Amino acid sequence: MAVWNSTDAMEPVFILRGFPGLEHVHSWLSIPFCLAYLVAFIGNVTILSVVWVESSLHQPMYYFLVILALTDLGMSLSTLPTMLTVLWLDAREIQAHACYTQLFFIHTFTFLESSVLLSMAFDRYVAICRPLHYSTILTNSVICKIGLTCLLRSMGVVLPTPLLLRRYHYCHINTLSHAFCLHQDVLKLSCSDARVNNVYGLCIVIVTLGVDSVFILLSYVLILNTVLGIASREERLKALNTCVSHICVVLIFFVPVIGVSMVHRFGKNLSPIVHVLMADIYLLLPPMLNPVVYSIRTKQIRQGILQKFGRGRSL
């Protein structure tokens, strides 16, 4: 269905897409996506409930894990409504205001995830490099301020994008590339001068994902420098083992980000399905795998889960 905007008074309607050429099997494709959302929801809610119930987990590291779980839930819920309605009901139309709202939340939670991963890297840095000051530096008040700063920063940098998109005219066929709204995807449909949004979008990616990744890398350089100075091999391994879960979730987040960027930049001749699949992986993989990684790799979380389900014995 071709829908386009030709007047200022008429709000544009965008058309969402699932998997191009595979519309006849959308109902079957919905099964793995439903499972992914279910795993993400159950996993992150389990992490939240375990940390809430177990007083032994009321520590800075696990408070940051709670913030990460809440972020992952928000990211999943941001794409869930339109993803499933497209795959299940083939309901592909979305009003502009709903589209702008969705892209605001998707990008906010994406940048928030990056900020939280940076905060968790700082937590590991303080725990390993300044262990005697750990409890005095990362107090509950400081953690709350860090969490609030991450949220306000993410919302603040994303907020101008939907406001700018509302000012543009959409005079072409408004068919998006995905089953959800993304800033660049909506922007390319505009027939107005969109240079401001293009430049602004690039800048916020640099100052959020770019800067965060550099500081995360710097944190681990300092951590590695400290660990190599520890005389005991056993203590070195013990210190590094506390970072394994965080390193895994950093890779789970940033590798798909790099993959999406590479496909967008160099994959012009690739099938549209590849672009759709990469975007889906980029948004669905972290919420699904993060709780799995922490449940498997973190002994305290694993014990808390076993105790919650009535099998509380030390591993």
Summary of the structure (lengths in Angstrom):
residues: 315
radius of gyration: 21.4
end to end distance: 57.6
largest distance: 71.9
contacts: 974
relative contact order: 0.15
helix: 76%
strand: 2%
